[in-house]
Amino acid sequence: MIIRPRRLRRTPAIRDMVRETTLSTKDLIMPLFVRHGRGEREPISSMPGQYRFSPDIVIREAEETWSMGIPAVILFGIPEKKDPVGSSAYDDGGVVQRAISAIKDKLPDMTVMTDVCLCEYTDHGHCGVIRDGAVDNDATIALLARQALSHAKAGADFVAPSDMMDGRVAAIRELLDEAGFQDTGILSYAVKYASAFFGPFREAAESAPQFGDRSGYQMDPANANEAIKEAILDMEEGADMIMVKPALPYLDIIRRVREECLLPLVAYNVSGEYAMIKAADQNGWMDGKRAMMEALTCIKRAGADLIITYFAKEAAAILK
């Protein structure tokens, strides 16, 4: 007797009935870059279809995102001025803070998340305060907590520390609670690797390090057990959601963290993953839409509950 699994693949209707992994617009989070100015919609050359928006224009982008059934955005800021301690990051009148307020005023039901890190705001491009040629962990987490509080005051639903400093989740949680923002959630970039796949983002956010690299605080791509340690530590410190970044080269890590983590798990389909598919599509090397949907489905299949992706609107147009 021949066993025939192909019977369950015979027609589109049958394949839909037995599909094990389902992708929805509700699984998607759209990243948005915010810069100073008015009427600005500046293209990002290494990320076709992505832009830096001024706060007045980012509202329109958020409205379109919401209208497509995508429930959340995550904001990244490009300040007007940078300095050694990233002071624009925790300025209550900063560009991200103004964008948060504007979006929440217009779309009160949309979930607004914010990246909490100093790399976009420092003149040296590192994720914290530099002392003796290295990032000072403890001096940095005090500033990250101030940045998170500033975002919470502006109306952010979740703050998302991406710096990979030790103890920053606990410091942020403590300051938020002391200030009366017990309901503001923390989405922790708990498992963030020192990855080459971040390259286009650094152009988009103008955040490339001016010296050295980030291997001293972001994770070694060769390590897997360490990912579980990092996730558990951030859960114990009070994170409400856990993130793995990047996604596609680290599907095994997503699966392992999923098995250990009872919190919602977010995966970041990062700029380099987006740029590769876009470049291959533009050159006719593969079907970009199919590759996009396959990639997002595989991230979900690996165990992610939510996916931050620059493909969010394109995918939503197919999923609706």
Secondary structure per residue as TSV (DSSP state, phi and psi in degrees):
chain	resnum	aa	ss	phi	psi
A	1	M	-	360.0	135.8
A	2	I	-	-95.2	126.1
A	3	I	-	-80.9	129.7
A	4	R	-	-119.4	78.8
A	5	P	G	-59.3	-21.1
A	6	R	G	-63.2	-18.1
A	7	R	G	-58.5	-31.8
A	8	L	G	-85.1	3.1
A	9	R	G	-117.0	6.1
A	10	R	S	-67.5	-38.9
A	11	T	S	-131.7	159.2
A	12	P	H	-57.0	-39.1
A	13	A	H	-63.8	-42.8
A	14	I	H	-66.8	-42.3
A	15	R	H	-60.7	-40.1
A	16	D	H	-63.3	-39.5
A	17	M	H	-63.6	-36.4
A	18	V	H	-105.8	7.3
A	19	R	-	-62.5	130.7
A	20	E	S	-84.1	-28.7
A	21	T	-	-122.7	127.4
A	22	T	-	-118.5	129.8
A	23	L	-	-101.9	136.5
A	24	S	-	-131.1	157.5
A	25	T	G	-59.8	-27.9
A	26	K	G	-69.3	-12.6
A	27	D	G	-86.2	-6.3
A	28	L	E	-105.0	144.2
A	29	I	E	-127.8	129.6
A	30	M	E	-97.2	121.7
A	31	P	E	-79.1	138.4
A	32	L	E	-132.4	135.3
A	33	F	E	-99.1	130.4
A	34	V	E	-119.0	131.4
A	35	R	E	-128.6	168.0
A	36	H	S	-71.3	159.1
A	37	G	S	120.6	-173.4
A	38	R	S	-135.6	142.6
A	39	G	S	67.5	20.2
A	40	E	-	-91.8	131.0
A	41	R	E	-143.4	81.4
A	42	E	E	-93.6	120.6
A	43	P	E	-65.2	148.0
A	44	I	-	-104.6	112.7
A	45	S	T	-62.8	-36.7
A	46	S	T	-84.4	-2.6
A	47	M	S	-133.0	76.4
A	48	P	T	-52.6	130.8
A	49	G	T	92.0	-3.3
A	50	Q	-	-111.1	152.5
A	51	Y	E	-141.6	160.8
A	52	R	E	-98.4	125.9
A	53	F	E	-111.0	143.5
A	54	S	-	-76.7	159.3
A	55	P	H	-55.5	-35.3
A	56	D	H	-69.1	-31.8
A	57	I	H	-85.7	-30.0
A	58	V	H	-63.1	-25.8
A	59	I	H	-61.8	-44.0
A	60	R	H	-63.2	-39.6
A	61	E	H	-65.0	-40.5
A	62	A	H	-65.1	-39.8
A	63	E	H	-62.0	-44.5
A	64	E	H	-63.7	-42.2
A	65	T	H	-59.5	-47.1
A	66	W	H	-62.9	-40.8
A	67	S	H	-65.2	-21.0
A	68	M	T	-90.0	4.2
A	69	G	T	90.8	7.1
A	70	I	-	-85.1	123.0
A	71	P	-	-85.3	-11.0
A	72	A	E	-148.8	152.2
A	73	V	E	-126.5	157.1
A	74	I	E	-125.4	130.2
A	75	L	E	-102.8	138.8
A	76	F	E	-124.2	135.4
A	77	G	E	-106.6	143.7
A	78	I	E	-117.9	106.7
A	79	P	-	-76.7	166.1
A	80	E	S	-75.9	-36.2
A	81	K	-	-131.0	145.5
A	82	K	-	-120.7	152.9
A	83	D	B	-149.3	175.7
A	84	P	T	-62.4	-23.8
A	85	V	T	-113.3	10.0
A	86	G	-	60.5	42.7
A	87	S	G	-64.1	-24.8
A	88	S	G	-65.2	-20.5
A	89	A	G	-65.6	-33.9
A	90	Y	G	-113.3	23.1
A	91	D	-	-81.3	119.9
A	92	D	T	-61.2	-19.5
A	93	G	T	-100.6	16.6
A	94	G	S	-68.0	170.8
A	95	V	H	-66.9	-39.7
A	96	V	H	-69.0	-41.8
A	97	Q	H	-60.0	-41.2
A	98	R	H	-68.1	-37.4
A	99	A	H	-66.9	-40.1
A	100	I	H	-56.8	-52.9
A	101	S	H	-60.3	-41.5
A	102	A	H	-65.1	-42.9
A	103	I	H	-67.5	-44.1
A	104	K	H	-67.6	-31.8
A	105	D	H	-65.0	-39.4
A	106	K	H	-85.4	-35.9
A	107	L	-	-130.8	73.4
A	108	P	T	-61.8	-24.1
A	109	D	T	-88.9	-11.2
A	110	M	S	-72.8	139.2
A	111	T	E	-82.3	120.0
A	112	V	E	-107.9	119.3
A	113	M	E	-109.8	154.4
A	114	T	E	-136.0	137.7
A	115	D	E	-72.0	130.9
A	116	V	E	-114.6	105.0
A	117	C	-	-166.1	158.6
A	118	L	S	-99.9	-5.8
A	119	C	T	-61.8	-35.7
A	120	E	T	-71.4	-18.4
A	121	Y	T	-108.2	-12.1
A	122	T	B	-92.3	147.5
A	123	D	T	-75.1	-12.0
A	124	H	T	-99.6	-9.9
A	125	G	-	81.0	1.3
A	126	H	-	-87.6	166.8
A	127	C	S	-86.4	11.0
A	128	G	S	-165.8	-169.9
A	129	V	-	-75.8	132.4
A	130	I	E	-92.7	126.0
A	131	R	E	-132.6	126.5
A	132	D	T	54.2	38.6
A	133	G	T	81.1	5.1
A	134	A	E	-136.6	161.0
A	135	V	E	-74.0	124.7
A	136	D	-	-83.7	109.1
A	137	N	H	-57.0	-54.3
A	138	D	H	-73.0	-35.1
A	139	A	H	-66.0	-32.9
A	140	T	H	-71.7	-42.6
A	141	I	H	-65.6	-27.9
A	142	A	H	-64.0	-39.0
A	143	L	H	-74.0	-36.1
A	144	L	H	-63.0	-39.4
A	145	A	H	-63.3	-40.2
A	146	R	H	-63.7	-40.8
A	147	Q	H	-62.4	-46.0
A	148	A	H	-60.7	-42.6
A	149	L	H	-63.2	-40.7
A	150	S	H	-60.7	-40.0
A	151	H	H	-68.0	-40.2
A	152	A	H	-62.8	-41.8
A	153	K	H	-60.2	-35.0
A	154	A	H	-75.6	-15.6
A	155	G	T	118.5	9.1
A	156	A	-	-61.7	140.0
A	157	D	S	-82.3	-37.4
A	158	F	E	-136.2	137.7
A	159	V	E	-104.9	143.0
A	160	A	E	-128.1	90.3
A	161	P	E	-67.7	123.9
A	162	S	-	-117.1	9.9
A	163	D	S	-80.3	-26.3
A	164	M	-	68.2	29.0
A	165	M	-	-78.2	146.7
A	166	D	T	-74.1	132.0
A	167	G	T	84.9	4.7
A	168	R	H	-72.9	-29.7
A	169	V	H	-64.4	-45.0
A	170	A	H	-62.8	-41.6
A	171	A	H	-64.8	-41.5
A	172	I	H	-66.3	-44.4
A	173	R	H	-61.4	-41.3
A	174	E	H	-64.5	-45.9
A	175	L	H	-68.5	-40.5
A	176	L	H	-60.8	-44.1
A	177	D	H	-65.4	-43.1
A	178	E	H	-60.6	-33.1
A	179	A	T	-88.7	3.2
A	180	G	T	88.6	16.3
A	181	F	-	-107.5	51.4
A	182	Q	T	-63.3	-25.5
A	183	D	T	-88.6	-6.8
A	184	T	-	-76.1	124.2
A	185	G	E	-86.4	163.0
A	186	I	E	-120.4	117.4
A	187	L	E	-99.2	106.6
A	188	S	E	-90.1	127.4
A	189	Y	E	-73.2	75.3
A	190	A	E	-72.6	-37.2
A	191	V	E	-122.5	90.0
A	192	K	E	-124.0	119.5
A	193	Y	B	-91.6	151.5
A	194	A	-	-76.4	86.9
A	195	S	-	-112.4	143.0
A	196	A	G	-70.3	-16.5
A	197	F	G	-74.7	-2.1
A	198	F	G	-87.7	-2.5
A	199	G	H	-50.0	-54.7
A	200	P	H	-61.8	-32.5
A	201	F	H	-59.9	-38.4
A	202	R	H	-66.1	-30.2
A	203	E	H	-69.7	-45.4
A	204	A	H	-60.8	-42.9
A	205	A	T	-97.0	1.3
A	206	E	T	51.5	51.1
A	207	S	-	-127.5	20.7
A	208	A	-	-67.2	137.4
A	209	P	-	-61.4	141.0
A	210	Q	S	-83.3	-13.5
A	211	F	S	-153.6	151.8
A	212	G	S	60.3	-154.6
A	213	D	-	-145.0	-168.4
A	214	R	S	-107.2	17.3
A	215	S	T	-67.0	-17.9
A	216	G	T	-76.4	-13.0
A	217	Y	T	-132.2	-26.3
A	218	Q	S	-85.9	161.6
A	219	M	B	-78.8	151.9
A	220	D	-	-72.1	124.2
A	221	P	T	-56.9	-18.5
A	222	A	T	-79.0	-10.2
A	223	N	-	-101.7	133.7
A	224	A	S	-115.4	-46.1
A	225	N	H	-58.4	-35.2
A	226	E	H	-61.5	-30.4
A	227	A	H	-61.9	-40.4
A	228	I	H	-65.8	-41.7
A	229	K	H	-59.2	-48.1
A	230	E	H	-61.6	-42.6
A	231	A	H	-64.0	-44.3
A	232	I	H	-63.9	-42.7
A	233	L	H	-59.4	-43.9
A	234	D	H	-71.1	-32.8
A	235	M	H	-62.6	-44.4
A	236	E	H	-65.2	-29.4
A	237	E	H	-81.6	-8.7
A	238	G	T	116.2	13.2
A	239	A	-	-63.7	145.7
A	240	D	S	-97.4	-26.7
A	241	M	E	-139.8	155.6
A	242	I	E	-121.4	141.9
A	243	M	E	-120.4	146.2
A	244	V	E	-114.5	131.3
A	245	K	E	-145.8	129.5
A	246	P	S	-70.1	-176.1
A	247	A	-	-105.2	-63.9
A	248	L	G	-60.9	-42.1
A	249	P	G	-74.9	-5.1
A	250	Y	G	-126.6	34.1
A	251	L	H	-61.5	-33.3
A	252	D	H	-64.9	-35.1
A	253	I	H	-70.5	-41.3
A	254	I	H	-56.3	-45.9
A	255	R	H	-62.5	-44.9
A	256	R	H	-66.3	-42.0
A	257	V	H	-66.0	-38.4
A	258	R	H	-58.3	-39.7
A	259	E	H	-69.4	-23.7
A	260	E	H	-101.3	-15.9
A	261	C	-	-111.1	127.7
A	262	L	-	-92.7	-7.0
A	263	L	S	-84.1	161.1
A	264	P	-	-55.9	136.0
A	265	L	E	-110.1	125.3
A	266	V	E	-109.3	139.7
A	267	A	E	-119.0	140.0
A	268	Y	E	-103.9	108.7
A	269	N	E	-78.5	92.4
A	270	V	-	-79.8	176.8
A	271	S	H	-58.7	-40.4
A	272	G	H	-67.0	-35.8
A	273	E	H	-65.5	-42.3
A	274	Y	H	-63.1	-48.2
A	275	A	H	-63.9	-37.0
A	276	M	H	-62.1	-46.4
A	277	I	H	-66.3	-41.8
A	278	K	H	-62.4	-43.9
A	279	A	H	-64.8	-43.2
A	280	A	H	-64.5	-38.4
A	281	D	H	-66.4	-45.0
A	282	Q	H	-64.5	-28.6
A	283	N	T	-90.7	1.2
A	284	G	T	74.4	18.9
A	285	W	S	-83.9	-23.8
A	286	M	S	-160.3	166.8
A	287	D	-	-78.0	107.3
A	288	G	H	-62.3	-39.9
A	289	K	H	-66.2	-43.7
A	290	R	H	-64.0	-42.2
A	291	A	H	-63.6	-40.9
A	292	M	H	-59.0	-50.9
A	293	M	H	-68.1	-35.8
A	294	E	H	-64.9	-44.3
A	295	A	H	-61.5	-47.6
A	296	L	H	-65.2	-39.6
A	297	T	H	-63.8	-40.0
A	298	C	H	-66.8	-35.8
A	299	I	H	-64.4	-42.1
A	300	K	H	-65.5	-43.6
A	301	R	H	-60.6	-34.8
A	302	A	H	-67.1	-20.9
A	303	G	T	134.8	-1.4
A	304	A	-	-71.5	136.5
A	305	D	S	-83.9	-37.1
A	306	L	E	-133.4	151.4
A	307	I	E	-130.7	120.4
A	308	I	E	-82.9	122.9
A	309	T	E	-153.4	139.3
A	310	Y	T	-71.6	-12.1
A	311	F	T	-84.0	2.3
A	312	A	H	-52.3	-50.0
A	313	K	H	-69.6	-40.5
A	314	E	H	-62.8	-42.8
A	315	A	H	-67.1	-40.8
A	316	A	H	-61.8	-35.4
A	317	A	H	-63.1	-30.0
A	318	I	H	-82.8	-38.1
A	319	L	H	-76.5	-26.0
A	320	K	-	-65.1	360.0
